[in-house]
Amino acid sequence: MDKFYFYGPVKTFFKPEKEEIFRELLTYYDKIGVISGKSAIYKTGFRDFLVTTYQEKEFLFFDEVEENPSINTVIKGAKFLRKNRCEIAIGFGGGSSLDAAKAMAFFAKNEGGFYEMLSKQIVERSLPLILVPTTCGTGSEVNNYSIITDVEKADKINFSKETTFADFAVLLPEYLTFLNEEVLISTLFDAFTHAFEGYISLKANPFSDYIAEAALKNIISILKTYSECKSFDYEKALYSSSLAGFVILHTGTTLLHAFGYYLTNHKGIHHGKANALLLPVYFKMLKNSSVKKMKRLNAL
Ligand SMILES: [Fe+2]
């Protein structure tokens, strides 16, 4: 077996008693910044849950994260956290909100330009961060990737550093039930591509392969059941998308994601859907190139 490493520094709670777990995680903090987009935090009742359950705490809400968050939004959110002297942040939502929250927690403690900080080697620790995913695609809650859009260049930048991991992830399948069918399935395809691309990546190792296989098997079975009887396993989907997030922490993604980003940036197609659209031709290309692992995949 070749040399390799594996790790995952985010303490991740699956299906916890949410009242208890947030009470524990917020124990030492009085001022809490909450980063989200404009709708899910209201629709799911998460904002009300925080405000009514922990009345002794002060919550400061920044709900301006857009789909494909921009550098400007990140800088604005970081200023918000600093100005309000937030002691910890919670990122709530899909991949956009979680990625933005990671970058905002970073810039809350590291003042400077986006590209200046991107290239800087020695940085301050980020603000403590808890992530709560509301989709089953990103896996962002368990890795340190923060995909931020440079609007002027119509380009996506991966702002990732050793300090851009969250401290905690809280996986609550109940929040997936608020997604419409299109977003639910699109995000699950994003998770599928994370596991799949990680599996065929040259950076794959026995650990990432093991979890990629588990994620792929789960996702295929979820999609099969869904297409046969319209029943969707939210728990398994959320668990699998986090597994796939661990996979790409070790392997990164491949050409498929690069092309998918092009479709998102230039044609406005949802990230997961863009990846799903490209999958058939990508499968064909890998098959034609005799990629060895494609055979192993068939046996899953
Ligand atoms: Fe993705």
Residues whose N, C-alpha, C, O or C-beta is under 5 A from the ligand:
A	BS01	LIG	D190
